[in-house]
Amino acid sequence: MSTVATPPIRTRKSTADPLESLFAAILATAAKPREKSITLPAAAYTDPDFAEFEKREIFQKEWISLCHVSQIPNAGDFVRVDLCGEPMLVVRGKDMNVRVLSRTCRHRGMDLMPSGFGHPDEGNKRVILCPYHLWSYDLGGKLVGAPEMQKAEDFDRSEVCLHEFHSEIWEGFVFATLAADIAPLADKFSRFKDQFIGKWDMANADLVWSAHWECKFNWKILLENFMEAYHHLGAHMKTLEPFLPARGCWTEPYDPEFSCMHLPLKDSMKEKILKTNDPGTPFPIFPNLVIDDCLEWWVFLGYPNFLLFSAPDRVYWYRLLPTGPETCTLMTTMIIPKIAKEMPGYEDILKKEIQGGIDFHMEDMEVCIATQRGMSSVGHAPGSLSHLEEPIWQFEKYLAEVIKRSA
């Protein structure tokens, strides 16, 4: 006589919470020493609940870079940004101050520049006009026009203003935060600036190229790819590996605020630079750099998502924002010293260097899309990390700290 085993009675308390299980797996992963480091669980790149957790605990509580000041040099210049569903407008006012305003009209809540209806991502405006009922705001967000509202009682246009988000300009970049209480960027990134990126003086440089990408992968897929040089061996075999060989790259010790990887040039190039005292760069190098700074490139991550790929003569800045569990939006840019525009043949050189940036970015896009696909495969399991992927291990430690502080 056969019997059927009675399944155990599960109380609510003992029922496993998938999100809590994922938290535990991430904490265990981050706790491993570098030599035993592994990749995150696949659910970290696919789970909708974890994506909502990141939105709430990272992107609504941290400083997020939105644009570079050279994109908005004149009064009325603006950059349109969506931060995890929050419509924003970075605008330079008539007083030349930079503000990050909400794009939500104070009348009926319309997005003043909705996606997909021909509104540019950048431009210049004398006033901010709502296309729904023609309410208008000045460049500081104050309501200046509201037609046919004379019969509305208790309506005082002087009391109506677009919401302004807390923002700061740091090293030439406009950052904003949704947090009510947060440390200033100067405190958060003090060591990051003093020991590393401050010498580029990006506040006095120009953003000369940008491109927008709608990406079919989780934001962390791109971030992790950006931060490690191991993939130069494969994905960038013909573009970066010939002059930035993966084998010589190394990472600064873990810091809770940022990560930095050094990418030395191949030996023959370093020897030539030191022998001739000539950096051999297409653009002039940044004024504060010296010849020893021309012997390598760098990749920087200011947590959570401030990404810089820096060379002696240019900086690639990526604005990376999640749009869903398996999608993100990306703006790739190039920033160069102002003096570069005075060099002979500047336009042709710029065109060539932009194409070079696009070429290696397209290689990254292929591997990121394919990696996201693998996250849903039954054949996937966390894999061991190379020492050349140490920045990924460091980012895992940051992510673990986010989980701990949310508890």
N, C-alpha and C positions, 0 to 999 in steps of 0.2 A: 504494500500500500504506500503510495507516494504521498508526501505532504508538501504543502507550499509554505515556505517561510514567511512569517508575518513581518512586514517591514517595521523597523523601529519607529516609535512615535517621536516626531521632531517638534520640539517646542520652538516658538519664535526666537527665543534667546539662542538656541543652538543652531538655528538655520544659518548657513554661511551666506554672508553678504558679498556678492561678487566684487563690489567696489572696495570693501574692506580687505578682501583677499588680494586684490590687486595692489592696494597700499602696502600690505605685508610683504608681497613679492618684491616691490620696488625698494622698500626699506632693506630687505635682505640682500638685494643686488648691490645697493649703494654701500652696504657695510663691508663688502669684500675688499681685501687689499688689492692694490693695482695689479699685482702679478696674477691674481685669480679673478680679475674683473670679467664680467659678461654683459651682454646686451640686455636691455629691458624686456619684460614680457610683451608679447604681441599686442595684448589688450591695451597697453599704454598708447598705442597708435590707432586704435579702432573703436574703443569703448565710448559710447555717447556720454555716459555718466562721468567718466574720467575727463572727457573734454569739457563738460560743464564745470567740473571741479577746477580745472586749470583756468577756465575763464574767470571763475569767481575768486580763486585764491592767488592767481598770478596776474592775469591781465587787468583785473579790476583793483589790484592792490599794489602794483609795482609801477615804476617809472617806465614809460614806453616811448621810444623815439618815433617822431612823426615826420619830420622833414629837416632840411638843412637851411640855415638862414639865407644862403645865397639863392634859394628858390623864391624868396619873398623879399627882395631888396627895396621895393618901392611901396609907398602908401597905396593900399587897395589890393596889393598882391595877396593871393590866397592859395592854399593847398587843401584839397578835399580829402578827408580820411574817414574810414569806418573802422572803429576799434571794437571788435567783438560785438557788432550790432549797434554800437553807439555812434551816431552820425556826428562828425566833428568838422570844424572849419578852422584851419590855422590861418590867421589873417594879420597883416601889418596895418595898423591904424594910421590915421592922419597925424597922430602924435609920434609916429614911428615905433611905437611899442608893439610887440608881438603878443597876440592873445590866441587862446584856443577856445573857440565858441561852439556851443551846440548848434547843429543845423535844424533843430526842431522849432518850428514856428510856435509862438506863444498864443496863437489864435485857436487853431484846430489841430495842432500837433503835426502838421505836414513836414516831412523832410524837405528843406529848402532847395536842395540839389540832389534829388533822388537818382540812384544808379539806373542806368539803362535808358535814360531819356535825353541824352545829348548834353548833359552837363559836364563841363571839362573837369579834369582832376586838378588842374592848375590854371590860374588866370589873374585878371585884375578887375575889380569892381569898385564903383564909386559908392554904391549902396548895396545892401544885401536884401534882395527882393524875393518875397514868397510868390510863386507863380499861381497859387490857388486863389487868393483874394486880394493880392497886391499889397499886403502889409509889407512895410519896408523898415529896415534897420540900418543904423550907421555902422561904421567899421569897428566901433566899440561894442556893438550889440544892442544899443539903445533904440527903441522903437521911435521912428520919426514920421511914419505915415500909416494911417489906417482908414481907408476910404469908407464912407457911409456908416460911420460908427457914432454919429452925433446924437442918435436917439437911444444909445445904450447907457442906462443909468449906472453910476458908480464906475464908469470906465475912465481911467486917467492914463493916457499914453505915457506920461512921464514916469510912471511906475512900472512900465513893461520893458523887459530887457531879455535878450537871449542869455541862457545860462552860460557862465564862463567856467571852464575847467581849470584846476590848478596846473600851472605849467612853469617850466624853467628852461632857460637856454644854457646848455653846457657844451663847451668845446665846439660851438657852432651848430649844434643840433637842438631842435625844439623837442622837448619831452613833455608829456602830459601824464596825469594820473587821475584815476577816479577815486583814489583813497582820500579820506578826510584827514588822516593823520599819518604823515610819512616823513622820513628824514630827508633833508635837502640832498640833491645830487652831489654837491660839493663834498658832503660828508660820506655819502655812499661810495663814490668813486675816487676818493682822494688818492689812494695808492695807485689805482689804475692810471690816473692822470700823471702823477708825479714821477712814477718809475717807467711809464711806457708811452701812452699815446699823446701826452702833452707836447712833445717835441715836434709833432706834425703841425701844430697851430692851425687846426682845421677851421677855426672860427674866421680866419682870414684867407681861406681858400674858396674855390668855386666849384659847385656841382655843375658839370658840363654835359652829363648824359644820364638819362633814366629810362627804364623800361618796366612796364607792368605785366605781371604774369598771374593768371588764375591757375592754381596748381592742384592736381589730383593726388595729394599726399598730405599726411599729417605734418604740422609745422616742425615737429621735432626731427622728422626724417631729414629735412633740409638743414636744420641747425646742426645735427650731428655730422652730416656729410661735409658741411662748411668747415667744421672745426678740426677735422683730422686730415693728415697728409698721406695716410696709408693708401688711399684710393688713387694717388698720383700714379702708382704702379700700373693700374688697370685703366680706369676711366679717363685719366689725363695722360696716357702714355705718350701721346704725340704733342700735347700742348704745354703742360706744366712740368712733367717728369724730366724732360731733357735739360731744363735749367734749374729746377727746384726738386732735386731727387728726394724721394720719400725717405730713403735710408738715413740721411743726415739730420732729419727733423727732430726736435725735442720740445718738451713742454715745461713751462714754469710750474713750481709746486702749487698745490691746491690753494685757492683763495676763495672765501665765501662770496665774494662780490664779482669776480671775473675769472676768465681763463685766457691764457696766452700760449700760443705755439710758435716757435721759431722755425723758419724755413730757409736754411742757408743755401746760397747759390752753389752750383757745382764748382769744384775746386779750380778748374781752369779759368772760370770767370772771375772768381775771387782773386786769383793771382794776377790777372790782367788789370783789374781795378786798382789793386795795391801798387802794382808796378808803374802804371801810367797816371795814378791819382785822378782818374777819370771814371765816374760812375757808369758811363755808357748807357744812360737811360734815355728813352725817347723824349721825355719832358724834363725840364730842370727839376732838381730835387728840392724838397721842402727846405726853406732857408735855414732852419735850426738844426738840420741834420749834418753830420760830418761823414767823411769817407768811410769810416768803419760801419756806419749805419747802412751803407750801400752793399754790404756783403750778404744780406739776407732779406727775406720778406717775413711778414708776420700774419697770423690770424688771431683776432681778438673776439672774445664774447664777454660783454658786460651783462650779467644776468638781469632779466631772463632772456632777452632776445636782441640785444644791441650788437650787431655783427659787423666787423671790419676786417677786410683783407687788404693789408697795407704794404705798399712798396715804397722805395725812397722817393718816387716821383708821382705817385697817385695812391688814392685810397678807394677801394670798392666798399660802399656801404649798402647793406641789404635791410630793407624794412620788411619784416616778416610777421604776418598776423594770421592767426587761425580763423577760419570761417566755418569749420565743422570738424567732426571727428577725423575725417579723412581728406580734408581739403584745407587750403590756405591761400592767402593772397600775398604776392611778393613784388616789391619794387627793387630792382637792381640799379645801382648808380655808380658813377665815377666822379671823384673829387680830385682836383689838381691845384697846384700853386697858381696864384693869379698871374705870376710872371710868365707862365707858359704861353699865355695868349699873345705875348709880344715876340715869340720866336718865329723865325722864317719858316714858312710852310706849315704853320700850326694847324690849319683846317685839315690838310691831308694826313698829318700825323695823328690828329684826333680821330679821324675816320678809321684809320688802320687800327688804332688801339681799342676803339669801341668794338670793332669786329672781333678782335682777339678776345675781348671780354665776353662777347656773345658766344664765341666758339666754345670756350671752356664751360660756360654756364649751360649750354645745351647738352654737353656731356653729363653735367650734374643732373639736369632735368630727366634724362633717360634713366639714370640709376635710381633716382629718388622715386619716380613713378613705379619702376619695377620693384623696388624695395617695399613700397606700400602694398603692392599686390601680394607680395610674399607674406605680409602680416596676417592675411586671411587664409593661408594655406595650412592644411593638416600636417604638412611636412615641416612646418616651422618649429624651431625650438631656440631658446636663447643660446648664442654662440660666444666663444671666448674672444676677448679683445686683444689686439696687438698693443705693444708699448707705443706704437705710433698712433693709437686711438685713445691715448690718455685723456684728452679733453672730453671725450664721451663719458668716461668714468667720473670725471670731475662734475660734469653736468648732472649725472645721476645723483651725486651727493647733494647738489643744489636742490634737485627735485625732492629728494628725501627730506630736506629741511623744510620745504614747503608743506609736505604732508604732516610733519611733526608739529609745526606751528599752528596748523589748522585743527588739531585734535582738541 
